[in-house]
């Protein structure tokens, strides 16, 4: 009996944690106009895998707010929240990174090529994932501080990319950023991953770190939870279309 107690205790703790997480997700659902079934049992018409890409990492911090908030950290935090929601709904998820690292091979000559090798590694992960839907999470920046709001870019190589982009843009703006009138944009070759990937692929610029107010909002864990929840709902909604 003694040998069984740790297992039983661990199992009970697991059930409790799962119940608490489910309750939290359902609370967010009600807050943003979705039902409990939307969160815990959203139907998916066909098997698919979401490749979640937290932009930047390691030596590449990305954009930085005036108060010292690094894009790479917000990207990873938000991406992992979206991952947890998708996994809770039975969706396969592949992460391009789960730690603060840039994806280049340390065993080859990477001098002056770190960023190019990093992007190539992210592309390879997506291309080698069957049934991939690629969602890259980033933060925006601009020399003038007044600009704010989420905006989604989509790949021109797959028709479903625009559907996914419009779904994310529409749901987030309706539920979280009602004054945001930005429109989705088709990516050019300047966005390497969206230019090359053939699977449905979008890049979500979640807000401007160059805007002090929005930077602090993005740095708020509760706001990131809401944003992650709406991105999750958008992915599930787009897959049902």
N, C-alpha and C positions, 0 to 999 in steps of 0.2 A: 504493500500500500504506500509506503514511503516514496518509492520510486515513481509512483503515478502522480503524486501531489504536485510537483513542479509543472508537469505537463498540463494538468487540469487547471492549475492557477494561471498558467500562461494562456490557455485557451479561453478562459473566462475574461482575462484582460483584453485579449484580441477581440472578443465579442463586444465588450464595452467600448473599446476604441472605435470599432466599426460603427456601432450605433451612434456614437457621438459625431463621427464624421458624416454619417448619413443625415443626421438631424441638422447639422450645420449646412450641408448642401441644400437640403429641402427648405431651410429658412431663406437661403439666398434665392432659391427658385421662386418662392412666394413673393419675395421683395421685388423681383424683376419680372413678374407676370407669368412664370412657368409653373406647371403642376409638379407634384412629387414624382409622378410617372415619367415626366420629361427628363428628370435627373437620374432616377434609379433604374428606369426600364425603357429608355428611348430606343425605338426600333431602328435597326440598321438594315437596309435592303440587301446588302451584299457585303462579303468580307472585305475589309480594307485595313490598312495599317497607316497610322499617322506618324510621319517622321517629324519630330519637333526639333527645331533648330534654334538654340539660344545663341544669338549673334555675338561675335567677338569672344573675348576670353584671354586669360593669361597676360602676355605682354601687350595685347591689344585691348585697351580699356574701352574703346568706342568713344561716344560723346561723354562729356563730363559737365555737370551743372556747376553754377557759380559757387555752390555750397560744398562741392566735392563729391557729389553722387555719381558713381560710375555706371555707365550704360551696361557694361558686361554683367554687373551684379544684379541689376533689375531684370535684365533679359533672362538670366538663369532662374531667378526666383519665380518669375511669372510663368516661365515654361514648365517648371516642375509642378506648379499648381494646376496648370492645364493637363499635364500628364496624369496627375492623381485622379482628376475627374474622369478622364477618358478611360483609364484603367478600371475605375470603379464601375464603369458601364460596359466592361468586357471588350473594349477596343484594344487592339494591339498597338503598342507605342514603341517607337525606336527613337532614342535621344542621340543627337549628334555629339553632345557633351553633357556631362552631369557634374563636372567640377570646373574650377577656374583654370582652364587650360586652352591653349591655341592648338589646333589640330594639324601639326606638321610632324613629319618623321624625324626624330632626333638623330637617327642613324645615317642620314644622308646630308649632303651639303645644302643647308637651308639658309645660308647667309644671303640676305637681300631677297629671299623668296618665301619668307614665313607666311605672309598673307596669301600669296598665290597657292602655296601648298595646303594651307588651311581650307581655302575655298574648294580646292580640288578634292580634298578628303570629305568634305560635307556633301559635295556632288556625288561622290562614289557611294556614300552611305545610302543616299536617296535612290540612286540608280540600281543598287543591288537589293533593294527592298521591294518584294512583290506587292502589287496593289497599293503602292505608296500614295499618300496625300501629304504633300510637303508644306509645313507651316513654319516660317521663320519669324522669330520675335525680335524686334529691335526698338530702339528709342530714337527720336528725331532730334535735330538741332539746326539752328539757323542764326546768322549773325544778329538779327533783330529779335529782341526778346518777347514781342507781343504775340507771336504766332503760337497756336496751341491746337490740340485735337489729334485724334487717331486718324490715320490714313492707310489704306491697304493697296499694295501693288500686286499685280497678277502676271503670271507667265502668259505669253501669247501662243504657247505651243500646245495648249490643251484647253478646250472650250470650258471645261468644268472649273478651271482656275478663276475665270471671271465670276462664275456663279458663287464660288466660295468667297471671293473677295467682296462681292456685293452683299452677301449674307452677313459677313462679319461687320462690314461698315454699317449696314442698316441696323442690325440688332444693337450694336454698341452705341450708335448715335441715338437711337430711339430710347434705350433704357438708361444710359449713363451719361451721354454727352448731347443733350437735346439741342444745344446751340451750334453743334458741329455740322457745317454744311459742306464739308469736303467730299469729293467724289473719288471713287477708285480710279487707279491709273494703270495703264498697260506698261509693263517694264520694258526698258530698252536694253541694249547690250551692256550698258553701264552697271546693271544689276546682274552680275555673273551667273548666279544660281538660277534665277528665273529665266535668264536668256537661254540657258543650256538644258534645263530639265524638261522632259517630255511628259512627266506625270502632272496631275493637278498641283500647282505650286503657287503660294502667295507669300508675300513679305508684309508683316504687320508693323507699321511704325506706330507704336502705342501712344506717343505723345512727345512733346518737346522739352528736353532737359534744359534748353536755352531759355525757357519761360520759367522764372522762379516759382510761380504759383503751381504750375503743372508739375514741375520737378518734385516739389514737396508732396503733391498729391500722389504721384507715382511711387514715391518713397514710402507711402503709408501702406502697411500690410493689408489693412481692411480694404482699401481701394483696389489693390492688386488682386485680392480674392474676388471682388466683384467683377473686375475686368477679365480675369481668368475664367470665371464662370460663364460670362457672356461669349467669350471666344470658344469655349467648349460647346455651349449650346449651338453656336453658329456652325461649327464643324459638323455636329450631328444633324442639324437642320439641312445643311447643304447636301449631305450624303443621302438624304431622303428624297431629294428632288430628281 
